[in-house]
Amino acid sequence: MRNKGQLSCLFSYCQVFVERELSRFYQLSKKYQYKDIRYSYFEKLSSVGNSEQVDEIMLDYLIYDEYDNSAVTKICDEYFARVLC
């Protein structure tokens, strides 16, 4: 991707047209540690709706992520609060 805007557009495209493919972009969010890209990815992912696949990605982030991004952590926490209620 040339810039963050293109990546954000790709996430949006996948959310609208190919929701099941959005989780595959988790590997990209691991590779590109830009905070705003990761935030955009997790924001889109949390809006897809709950599924086992989304749960696994969110949990993997909370457990294994080595980069401090409190905004993404908040998205994951809010996702689980919503799903578990």
Wavefront OBJ file of the C-alpha trace (Angstrom):
o trace
v 0.000 0.000 0.000
v 1.279 3.437 -0.804
v -0.298 5.216 2.096
v -2.481 4.783 5.127
v -5.524 6.159 3.316
v -5.419 3.372 0.758
v -5.156 0.749 3.477
v -8.090 2.282 5.316
v -10.125 2.214 2.091
v -9.224 -1.439 1.619
v -10.429 -2.260 5.140
v -13.674 -0.409 4.441
v -14.128 -2.235 1.150
v -13.665 -5.586 2.847
v -16.059 -4.670 5.615
v -18.789 -3.840 3.129
v -18.213 -6.486 0.477
v -16.185 -9.308 1.975
v -16.538 -9.329 5.754
v -14.997 -12.772 6.157
v -11.794 -11.533 4.489
v -11.292 -8.641 6.896
v -9.740 -10.909 9.512
v -6.962 -11.849 7.085
v -5.720 -8.296 7.287
v -4.750 -8.892 10.905
v -1.382 -10.104 9.648
v -0.915 -6.761 7.882
v -1.709 -4.905 11.071
v 1.003 -6.954 12.794
v 3.498 -6.168 10.057
v 2.742 -2.448 9.831
v 2.894 -1.115 13.360
v 1.559 2.356 12.531
v -0.844 3.271 15.311
v -3.442 4.877 13.081
v -3.510 1.931 10.663
v -3.934 -0.531 13.507
v -6.603 1.660 15.063
v -8.482 1.832 11.764
v -8.240 -1.935 11.314
v -9.531 -2.763 14.786
v -12.245 -0.135 14.554
v -13.515 -1.754 11.343
v -13.125 -5.242 12.776
v -15.146 -4.410 15.875
v -17.981 -3.091 13.720
v -18.235 -6.301 11.686
v -20.090 -8.023 14.508
v -19.154 -10.773 16.838
v -17.904 -14.080 15.548
v -15.429 -16.643 16.778
v -12.886 -15.372 14.260
v -13.191 -11.762 15.435
v -13.040 -12.911 19.067
v -9.780 -14.749 18.357
v -8.182 -11.735 16.682
v -9.208 -9.352 19.456
v -7.987 -11.745 22.141
v -4.721 -12.385 20.300
v -4.108 -8.646 20.194
v -4.813 -8.207 23.907
v -2.563 -11.101 24.919
v 0.368 -10.963 22.511
v 0.714 -7.440 21.168
v 4.048 -5.905 22.096
v 3.249 -2.346 21.048
v 1.407 -0.067 23.418
v -1.643 1.368 21.725
v -4.205 2.297 24.351
v -6.782 3.315 21.727
v -6.754 -0.162 20.144
v -6.807 -1.810 23.565
v -9.889 0.251 24.374
v -11.584 -0.905 21.150
v -10.884 -4.539 22.058
v -12.091 -4.052 25.642
v -15.289 -2.380 24.453
v -15.838 -5.147 21.910
v -15.649 -7.845 24.583
v -17.803 -5.824 26.981
v -20.449 -5.594 24.253
v -20.179 -9.258 23.232
v -20.145 -10.693 26.740
v -23.142 -8.703 27.995
l 1 2 3 4 5 6 7 8 9 10 11 12 13 14 15 16 17 18 19 20 21 22 23 24 25 26 27 28 29 30 31 32 33 34 35 36 37 38 39 40 41 42 43 44 45 46 47 48 49 50 51 52 53 54 55 56 57 58 59 60 61 62 63 64 65 66 67 68 69 70 71 72 73 74 75 76 77 78 79 80 81 82 83 84 85
